[in-house]
Amino acid sequence: MTAFVLVAGAHTGGWIWEEVATRLRESGARVYPVTLTGMGDADRPASPGTDLETHVRDVLRLIDDTDADEVVLVGHCYGIYPVLGAADRRPERIARIVHLDASTPQHGDRALTLVPDETVRDRLTHRIDAEPDADADTDRDDWLIPPPAIEEWQRWGSVAGLDPTALTRLAQNAVPQPVATLTRPLRLTGAVSALPSTGVLCTGNGSSIAMVEGLVGLGDPRFQALTEPRVTFFELDTGHWPMLSRADEVAGILLRAAAGEGHRVTGAGSRPPGHLGPFLLDVPRRRRERTGRIDLHLPGDIPAPRPDDVPGDGRAGLPAAEGPWPAVVFVHGGPVHPDVRPTPRDWPGFVGYARSVAGMGAVGVTLDHRLHDLADYGRAAGDIAEAVELVRADPRVDADRVALWFFSAGGLLSADWLAAPPPWLRCVAATYPVLAPMPNWGLVDARFRPAAAVRGSKGLPVVLTRVELERTEIAATVEEFLAAAEECEAEVEVIDVPGGRHGFETTDRSEGARDAVEHALRSVLGHLRA
């Protein structure tokens, strides 16, 4: 017989699983909805010493007390931390771990990253830095984080699918979260990494199988384990609390997951990943210079080497006087792990775009910025600002005619430029962009929201390329942006790609795809020359 141990997220307890538990029991399974210490059980109240280890022990007691043949642990949001901690100590008892709209934390990670309030998160981070002693915060008065007000729950995750009654119930039953459950690091030996696992991705909260496959395709080593046969995936078209919005479907998925069913993500195998396919336009090579993290693709043909050329010198064979030309800076998305090779500035899509604008009489700039994690948007924004200044300082570049072109999740990095566009910025372009942080991207600074920043664009032209078959969670951010742009009468040109998908330039050579790219190139260069 299978036993399901259901562990809820922050501020909630076993009550949240009532409908799911009923349906699982009807199937003949044993079900244990867990109320962790301090999370609503009067017999086990919270204390200043209640921490992640306390909650790991709570789950361990349930595992040890059941005589079921198979134990399936289900962790929602914060609940995945005690689930993994317990499974790591009883791997022989666990048949499968289910991540219900939950991340995949590793050894040493803290659940603090789940806290959406940046002020609270920073305060607790400073406390960790100042008081590394494991018992440092047990004597403090501020050892509880109050539950969010009803209007604040959407900051902890999308409330899509919740009717007013369910949302009110969520808010009324919520309890304070002990701080130490979020600040204590997760301790793992590695035993849990070999266990079968299932990810249940809630598309309304910004996750999808397509997004997972995209991350795997980038070659990020952090996600390669997701291609193993032991790992399966399901999707639910709802927000972050599916046990309240889709209880029947959740129960059905848990039963199927326990049986080993679900979608399996495969690696590229012998095929190159999509982002390393050839650019859809046939463009000749252009002169390229590399300086630090930026590459300049320059107008003109590649000249024959001169006798005094220095081997390996990026300027070899160049005439003494050139330009000045306008410039287009191409900004990749991410996060991209620092070990991924080739790095984005050498990906065929960006090189193809840069060569294309060089062939049209402008400098095409590709760069590697350091968006390695969702918390890195501030650092990446600094990298881009620095790269732009280096480009504008080049004597071959017309410093008063520059465009910035953002792709995918790099779209969030357009916010600063839209909010306060400098006079030399002639155009912002965005292709299949993310234009507002996903609901589950709590680590992204609120400043990176182009859908809000567009209100400050002051007549700056925006060229937006939109793909017909965009991922639902990304398409929603584009619609939010366009609604805001219409309201403030921003100058936005939308170019649609019929049948297009995210990253289409290296996977689709259809006439419609080529026309869209050529149209976008002409529009951006037109604004630079206006």
N, C-alpha and C positions, 0 to 999 in steps of 0.2 A: 504494500500500500504506500501511496505517496503522501507525504506531509508537506504542506506549504507554510512556510514561516514568512509572514508579511510584515515588513518593517517600514514605517512611515517616515516622511521627511520632517524638516524643522517645524516646530510649534504644533505638531499634530501627534495623535496617538492612534491606538488600535481601532477607535471608533470609525476612522475614515475608510476602513476596509469592510464595513458591515455588509454592503450589498454584494461585493465581490466574494466575500467569505461564504455568504449564503449560497451563491451559485456554485462555488467549488464544492461545498459540502453535498449539494444535490447530486454532484457527479460521483460521490463516494470517497472523495479525498478527505484527509484530515487537514484542518486549517487552524493556524495559530496567528491571529492578528496581534501584533506586539504593541504594548504600550510601554515604552522605555522608561526607566527611572526618571521621575520628575516631569513626565510629559502627560500627566492627568490621572495617574493611579494614586489614590489617596494613601494606599498602603506603602507606596515607595515614593515619597516626596523628594524633590530636588534639594540639594545642599550646595554650599560653595565648592565642595569637592567632587560634585557630579561632573564627570568628564567623558571623553570618548571611550576610555577604557571601561568605565562603568557600563556604558551601553553595549560594548562588546561582550561583557560578562552576562548581561541580560539575554542576549541572543544565544550565547553558549549554553545557558541553563535550559533553554527550550530545546536546543539540539540534543542535549544529554538526556532530557526527560522523555523524549519521544522514542518509541520502539519501532517507528516506521522504517520500512526497508529503504526508502528513498526520501531524502530531504531536499526540497527545492527552496532556496532562500531568495526572497524578493525584496529588493531595496529600492525605495523611491527617494530621489533627491538625496538629502543628507543621510537617509537610511542605508544607502549603499556603503557608507563608511563602517558602521558596526557590522554590517553583513560580511564585508570582506575581511574585517579583523577576526570575526568568529570563524569563517570558513577556512582561513589560513591556519587555524589551530585544530580544526577537525576536518581536514580535507577528505578523510576516508568515509565520512558520513554524508557528504554533500554530493547530490546527483547533478545539480545545476544551480548556477547563480543567474538571477534575472535582474537586469538593470532597467527599472521602469522609469523612463525619462530621466536617467541618472548618468553621471559621468563614469569614467574608469580611473579612479584615483590610484596612485602608486604609493609605494613605501615612502613615508616622510611627508606626504601631502596633508594639508589641513583643510577641513571643511569650511574654513573662514572664507574661502574664495566664493562660496555660495551666497554670502551676505550682499544684497544689492546696494545697500546704503554705503556709499564710498567713505563718508565721514566715520561711520561706525567701523568699517573695515580697516581704515587707516589707524583709528585709535587703538584697535585691538592688535594690529600689526606692530605698532610702536610699543605696546605693552609686552609683546613677545620678545622684541628686541631688547627691551630694558630689563625684563625679568625672565631670563631663560630658565631659571629653576622650575622644575616641574610642579612644585607646590606654590608658586609665587602668587597666584591669584585666588587662593582659597581663603584668604583673610580679607578680601576686598568686599565693599558693600555693593559695587556694581557688577555682580556676578551673573546677572540675568539680562537677556535681551528681550524687551517686551514684544509681544506679537504685533504684527502689522494691523493697522486699522483696515476696515473693509475696503476702502478705496486704494490702499497700498498693496494689496495682495498681488496685483498685476506686476509689481516690480520683482516679486519672487518667482514669477513664471506666468506665462500666458493664462488668462482665465477663460479663454475661448472654450465654448461648450458648456460652461457652468451657467445654469439659470439663476435668477436672483435668489431663489430659496437655497440652492446649494452653496452659493457664495456667502450668504448670510450665515449658514450653518458652519462653514469653514471658519469664518471670522469669530463667531460666538464660541466655538469649541476650542479655539487656539489657546495655547498656554505659553508662558515665557520659556525661552531656550537658554539652558545653562551655558555661559560663555565658554567654559573649558571643553565642552563637547565640540566646539568649533576651533579652538586654538590648539588643542592637543594633536600632535601629528599621528597619522595612521602608521601602525607598526606591522609590517609584513615580512615573512621569511622567504617568500617566493613560492610556497606550496600552493597558494590559491591560483597562481597563474596557469596551472595545468588543468584546472577544472573546466568542464563545459560551461558556457555562458551564453546568454541571450540578451540582446539589446532591444527594448521596446521603445521606439522613437516616436515622439509626439510631434507631428508636423506643424501643428499650430504653435508650438513653442520653439520652432526654429531648427528642428532636427529632421533628417530624412535619410533613407538608404542611399539616395543619390549623392547626398553630401558626404556620407561615409565613403562611398566608392570614389568620390573625387579626392578626398584626403589620402586614401590608399594609393590612388593613381599618381599623386605627386611624388611618391617615393619616401614620404615621411616615415622614418624608422619607428616612430611611436605607434603607428597604426598598422604595421605589417602583421602583428599578431591577430588582427581582425580577419585575416584571410584564412586562418586555420579552420579545418573542418569542424572543430568543436564549438565554433562560434556561429550563432544564427541571429537573424534580425527580423523584427516585425515593425510595421508602421501603424499608427493610429492617427486619424485625422481629427485631432482635438488638441486642447491645451495641456497645461502642465499637471492637471489633477484628473487623469482619466478614470481613476477609481470612483470619482463622483460624477463625471460626465458620461462615461461609457462603461459602466460596471459589467454589463453582459459581455462586451467585447474583450475587456481585460481578462475576465475569467476564462473565456474561450482561448485567448492567446496563451495564458499561463498553462492551461492543460496541453496545448499543442507544443509549447516550449519544453514542458516536462517530457514529452514524447520525442524530443529531438528535432522537431520540425522548425521551419523558418527559412528565410532567405539566407543564402551563403554568399559572401563577398569573395570574389576571386582576384588574384593578382594578375598583372599584365602577362605573365608567362614570357613567351618568346617575343610577343608583340610589344612594340614601344607604347608607352602610355599615351593617352590622347593629347596631352599638352606638349609632347615631343614629336607629334606628327608634322608634316610639311605645311607651311603657310599656304592658304588657299589661293593667293595671287602669285604669279610668277614674276618675281622682282629680281633684278640683277644685284650682285654684291656691290656694296659701296665702301668707300674708305672708312675705316673705323679706328678710333683712338680710344684707349682705355686709361683712365686716371682714377685710382682708388676704386670707389664703388660705382662709377659711372662710365658709360661708353658713349662716344659721339659717333654717329653715322653721318658722314658729311656728303653734301652734294657733289656731283661731278663723277667722272669715271675714275677707276683705279689707275693711277699713272704708272708708267714703266719706271723701274728703279733707276736712280742716277748713280754715277760712279762713286759719289761721296756719301751715299746713303749709309746709315748705321744700321746693321742688322738688328731687328727687334725694336727699332725706334718707331713708335706709332706715327711719327710725322714723316717718315721716309718717303721721298718722292713728292712731297706736297709743294706747290708753289708758295712763294714768300708772302704774297698778299691774297687774301680770300675774304669773301663776304663783304659786309655782315649779312647774315641770313637770319630769318626768324627760326625759332626752335620749338619743337614739341617734345615734352618730357612725358614718357610713358611710365605709369606707376602700377606695378603688379599688385595682386591681392595676397591672400594668405589666410591664416598663418602658414609660413613655410619654415620647416626645421632648418637650422643652420648647416646640417650635414647633407642636405639634399643637393645632388649634382646631376646635371648642370644647374647652376643658380639661375634665377629668373631672367636676368639680363641676357642670358644665352639661349633662352627658350625660343624655338622657331617662330612662335606667334609674335613676340615682342620684337625680335630681330626683323621679321617681315614688315611689321608696321614701321619700324624705324627706317628701313631701307626704302619703303614706299614714300615716306615724306621727304627723304633725302633726294629721291628721284623727282620730286615735285618742287625742289629748290629750297628746302628747309633742313635744318639739322635735326635728326632724330636721336633722341636721348633715351637709352635704357639704363636702368640702375638696379642695384640690390639694396633694398632697405631692410631694416632689422625687425620686421613684424614676424617674430618667431612664435608668439603666443598672443592670446587675446588681450593680455595685460600690456602688450608692447606698442599699442597704437601711439602713445605719446612719443616714444623713442623713434618710431618709424616716421612720425610727422616731422621730427627734428632732422632726421636723415634727408627727407625730401626737401625741406627748406634749405638745408646746406647744399644739396645737389643743385637746386635751382640757382642759388647765388653763384656757384662755381660755373654753371653754364652761362649765366648772364655776364659774368666777368670775362669770358672768352672773347677776344677781339673779333673773332669770326662770327659771333652771334649778335644779332640786333637785340640789345637788352630791353628794348621797349616793345618787342613783339614775341611774346612767349605764350604757349598754350600748355595746359596740363591735361593729361588723358589718363583716366583711372579705370581699372578693371576689377570686376568681381568684388571681393571683400575689401580691396583697396579703395572702393568707392567711399567708405567712411572717411578716408583721409582727404576727401575734397572739402570737408566741412569748413576747415579754417579758411580756405581760399574763397568759398562762397560767402562766408559770413562777413569778410572784410577784404574784398578783392583789390589788390594793388593796381595802379593805373597801367602797368606794363602787361598785366595778364589780359590777353585778348579773348580767351575762350577757355572753357572747361568742357572736356568731353568725358563721357562715362559709358562703358560697354558692359552689358549684363551686370550692372553694379548692384551691390548691397548699399542701400541708401539710408538705412536706420539699423541700429544694433538689433540682432535677434533677441527675442524675449529671454533666452537662456544665456545671453552673453553678458552676464553681470559684471565682469571685470573691465568692460569697455567704458572709458570715461564718457560722461554725458555730453561732452563737447563735440564728440564725433557722431553727429546726427545731421547729415545733409538735409534731411527732410525738414528740419527746423532752420538750419543755417541758410537755406535758399532765400529766406525772407530778407537777408541782407545783401543779396547779389547785385542790386543796383544796376540792372541792365546788362550784366555780364552774360554773353551768349553761352548757352549750355547745349551741347550736342549729345543726346542720349540714345544709345543703341539698345533696343529691347528685343529679346528673343521670344518667339511665340511659345516655345516649350520650356519656359523657365521653371525652376523649382518653385513650388507654391510659396514657400517661406520667403524667398527672395523677391518674387513678384509682388508680394504684399508691401515690401518696403518701397518698391518703385512706384506703386500706386499712391502710397502715402506721400512720397516726394512730389509726384505730379499734381496731387490735390493741393498741396501747399504752394506749389509753383503757380498754379492757376489762380489761387486766392490772392497771391501778392503780385500777379501779373509779371512773373519772371519770364525771361526770353529763353524758352526751351524748345528745341527742335527734336522730335522723336522720330527715329529711324527704326522701323520694324523689320525683323528677319523672319520671313515665313518659314515655319518648320524648324527654326533655329533652336539650338540648345546652348547651355552654358559652355563657353570655351569652343564655340563652333568653328573658329578660324582655322583650327588644325585638325578638324574632323569632318568638315562639310565643304565640298567643293562645288556645290550647286550654284546655279546662276543667281538665285535669289540671295545666297550668302555673299557671293562676290560683289553683287550690286550694292548690298548694304555696306560692306566695308569701303568700297570705292566712293559711295555717297558720303559716308562719314569723313573720309579723308578729304574730299573736296570741300565739305562744309568747314572743317577745322582750318584748312589752309586758306579758305576764303576769308574767314574772320581774321586770320593773321595778316592778310594783305589789305584789309579794309582801311 
